[in-house]
């Protein structure tokens, strides 16, 4: 959240064009049971009403939002080790994707997970957990993306290249090149 705002301010101040390359967010499909929330704090408040064993894939920096949730077991997957505060009942898996849906389903079954909490990061590397949750009938608490500054946005690298090329052509034409 802070990086996007800082980039927008810095680029505006320096007169440098800014483009945001953003993967399309995930969208629920048939059979999905998603609960959209605006923040990790909202997710932490909702979780106890949905289940008692949560697979938490929101990143290590967001675990503190769940530190006050006492009656829920969390299986948290992070790339790097988290720092306190942490939920009192937590097991941490250190791992980096991609993750296959079959492996995610086995993980959810093995740990008796009954709720999945994740951020809407989009992309294919980690969407296997969503397929697994759908197949196992597990509700998903999906944290919406934060609002970002009003800048140009594209959803793939080819469009980003075209945006840069157009900007260079405009600049070169204005300079008389």
Backbone torsions as a table, in degrees:
resi	resn	phi	psi	omega
1	UNK	NA	-46.5	-178.3
2	UNK	-70.8	-35.1	-178.5
3	UNK	-62.1	-45.8	-179.3
4	UNK	-61.1	-44.4	179.8
5	UNK	-65.6	-44.0	179.4
6	UNK	-62.9	-41.7	178.5
7	UNK	-62.6	-42.8	-179.9
8	UNK	-63.9	-43.4	179.6
9	UNK	-66.2	-46.7	-178.8
10	UNK	-62.1	-44.1	-179.9
11	UNK	-67.3	-41.0	178.5
12	UNK	-62.7	-42.3	-179.6
13	UNK	-64.1	-41.2	-177.4
14	UNK	-86.7	-6.5	-178.4
15	UNK	71.4	30.6	-179.0
16	UNK	-104.3	129.7	178.1
17	UNK	-61.8	147.4	-179.0
18	UNK	-129.9	132.0	176.5
19	UNK	-124.8	135.6	176.8
20	UNK	-102.8	120.3	174.8
21	UNK	-96.3	114.1	-171.9
22	UNK	-133.9	124.6	175.5
23	UNK	-63.0	144.8	173.3
24	UNK	-60.6	141.1	178.5
25	UNK	-69.6	164.4	176.9
26	UNK	-75.8	150.6	176.7
27	UNK	-130.0	137.2	178.9
28	UNK	-67.0	148.6	177.2
29	UNK	-119.7	-175.9	178.9
30	UNK	-56.8	132.5	178.9
31	UNK	91.4	-10.0	178.9
32	UNK	-79.2	146.4	176.3
33	UNK	-124.8	85.9	-175.5
34	UNK	-106.7	141.4	173.2
35	UNK	-119.1	113.1	-179.0
36	UNK	-83.8	135.6	175.4
37	UNK	-133.6	162.3	-176.3
38	UNK	-90.9	-15.8	-175.7
39	UNK	-155.7	166.4	174.8
40	UNK	-65.8	-33.5	175.6
41	UNK	-60.8	-41.3	177.2
42	UNK	-64.6	-38.9	178.1
43	UNK	-62.9	-44.3	-179.8
44	UNK	-61.6	-36.3	179.1
45	UNK	-70.5	-31.2	-176.3
46	UNK	-83.2	-33.9	-171.8
47	UNK	-51.7	-48.4	-176.4
48	UNK	-59.3	-25.5	178.6
49	UNK	-78.7	-14.4	-175.8
50	UNK	-102.6	-29.8	-176.9
51	UNK	-177.4	-175.5	-177.1
52	UNK	-124.2	-4.6	-179.8
53	UNK	-135.1	108.5	-169.1
54	UNK	-113.2	132.4	169.6
55	UNK	-93.7	116.3	-173.0
56	UNK	-111.6	114.6	-177.3
57	UNK	-125.6	46.6	-176.0
58	UNK	-100.7	4.0	-178.9
59	UNK	94.8	153.5	-174.1
60	UNK	-65.7	-29.7	-176.5
61	UNK	-73.7	-16.3	-179.2
62	UNK	-96.0	-1.9	-175.7
63	UNK	-65.0	-27.2	-178.5
64	UNK	-62.0	-25.9	178.2
65	UNK	-62.0	-22.5	-176.7
66	UNK	-101.9	3.3	-175.2
67	UNK	-60.8	-27.8	-178.9
68	UNK	-92.1	4.2	-179.5
69	UNK	-91.2	101.1	-170.4
70	UNK	-86.7	-34.4	-170.4
71	UNK	-95.4	20.3	-178.0
72	UNK	-127.8	138.7	172.0
73	UNK	-89.9	134.6	178.3
74	UNK	-116.4	130.9	166.4
75	UNK	-105.5	109.4	-175.6
76	UNK	-108.8	128.7	176.7
77	UNK	-107.1	126.9	-178.0
78	UNK	-137.3	156.4	173.7
79	UNK	-77.6	-43.5	-178.6
80	UNK	-116.8	154.8	-179.7
81	UNK	-61.3	136.6	178.5
82	UNK	-81.3	161.4	175.5
83	UNK	-114.9	152.7	178.3
84	UNK	-60.3	157.7	5.7
85	UNK	-80.9	145.7	179.7
86	UNK	-127.7	160.4	174.0
87	UNK	-60.0	148.8	-177.5
88	UNK	-66.5	-29.5	-179.6
89	UNK	-114.7	90.7	-174.9
90	UNK	-141.3	142.3	168.0
91	UNK	-121.5	131.2	-177.1
92	UNK	-108.4	128.4	172.3
93	UNK	-105.2	123.0	175.4
94	UNK	-94.8	116.9	-173.9
95	UNK	-162.7	155.1	177.3
96	UNK	-128.6	136.5	-179.6
97	UNK	-67.1	178.7	15.8
98	UNK	-80.6	160.6	-178.4
99	UNK	-125.8	130.0	178.5
100	UNK	-84.0	144.8	-178.3
101	UNK	-57.7	-38.9	-179.4
102	UNK	-62.9	-41.9	179.5
103	UNK	-68.8	-37.3	178.3
104	UNK	-65.5	-41.3	178.4
105	UNK	-62.3	-41.5	178.2
106	UNK	-63.0	-42.3	178.8
107	UNK	-61.2	-45.0	-179.9
108	UNK	-64.3	-42.5	178.0
109	UNK	-66.1	-47.9	-177.0
110	UNK	-59.1	-34.0	-178.3
111	UNK	-99.0	6.5	178.5
112	UNK	53.0	42.7	-178.6
113	UNK	-71.0	135.4	177.5
114	UNK	-122.2	2.3	174.6
115	UNK	-150.1	140.8	173.4
116	UNK	-114.4	131.2	174.4
117	UNK	-118.9	127.2	-179.4
118	UNK	-151.3	163.7	173.7
119	UNK	-94.2	151.9	178.2
120	UNK	-78.3	76.7	-178.8
121	UNK	-89.4	-14.5	-179.5
122	UNK	67.5	-177.7	177.7
123	UNK	87.3	170.6	-174.4
124	UNK	-100.5	-17.8	-174.2
125	UNK	-62.6	-32.2	-176.5
126	UNK	-122.8	11.9	-177.8
127	UNK	-77.6	-7.3	177.6
128	UNK	-57.5	-32.2	178.9
129	UNK	-64.2	-32.4	-180.0
130	UNK	-71.7	-40.0	176.1
131	UNK	-63.0	-44.7	179.8
132	UNK	-62.5	-44.1	179.1
133	UNK	-60.8	-42.7	178.8
134	UNK	-60.9	-49.0	-177.1
135	UNK	-63.5	-32.5	-177.8
136	UNK	-94.1	-0.7	179.6
137	UNK	70.4	32.0	-178.4
138	UNK	-95.4	128.7	176.8
139	UNK	-67.6	148.6	-180.0
140	UNK	-116.5	128.3	170.4
141	UNK	-98.1	112.8	-174.4
142	UNK	-107.4	119.4	179.4
143	UNK	-86.3	120.5	179.3
144	UNK	-61.1	154.4	173.8
145	UNK	-69.3	144.4	177.2
146	UNK	-69.9	156.4	174.5
147	UNK	-61.9	143.6	177.6
148	UNK	-122.5	161.7	-178.2
149	UNK	-57.6	155.6	-179.3
150	UNK	-77.6	90.1	177.6
151	UNK	-131.8	168.3	176.6
152	UNK	-62.8	140.4	-178.3
153	UNK	-133.1	136.8	170.8
154	UNK	-129.3	161.6	-174.7
155	UNK	-111.8	1.2	176.4
156	UNK	-151.2	163.7	-174.3
157	UNK	-65.8	-37.0	179.1
158	UNK	-60.7	-41.0	177.9
159	UNK	-68.4	-34.3	177.3
160	UNK	-65.2	-43.4	177.6
161	UNK	-60.3	-44.1	179.8
162	UNK	-62.4	-40.6	179.1
163	UNK	-61.7	-45.3	179.1
164	UNK	-64.5	-46.2	-179.5
165	UNK	-60.8	-41.9	177.6
166	UNK	-62.1	-42.6	178.7
167	UNK	-62.5	-40.0	178.3
168	UNK	-67.6	-40.6	178.1
169	UNK	-62.4	-43.3	179.6
170	UNK	-63.0	-45.3	-179.3
171	UNK	-63.0	-46.3	-179.3
172	UNK	-64.6	-38.0	178.7
173	UNK	-66.2	-42.4	179.6
174	UNK	-65.6	-31.0	179.8
175	UNK	-83.9	-4.7	178.7
176	UNK	81.4	18.9	-179.7
177	UNK	-80.3	NA	NA
